[in-house]
Amino acid sequence: MEATFVVKTEELTPEWLEQLKSQFGAGETIMIKAMSPEQKPTGNQYEVFLKMEEIRQRMEVVPVQLPPGVDINDLIDDINDVEL
């Protein structure tokens, strides 16, 4: 079972804890994760889109222009150390 609770610190009383325990089986192990609601999500969809566009532009491959008369096979052979 999974449950999410949003409570104020003053509401964390022994009674609340008993109510929480009653929602799970006796002797069951539970995991409690606490975080402050001030931790905002990544933002709206447009902000996420802008960040993705920034990353895409940084990763964009710039096409290579070869000078006329250069054989691309010679370049490949040089990279692979192959002599034919």
Beta strands, then each sheet from edge to edge (+ up, - down):
end
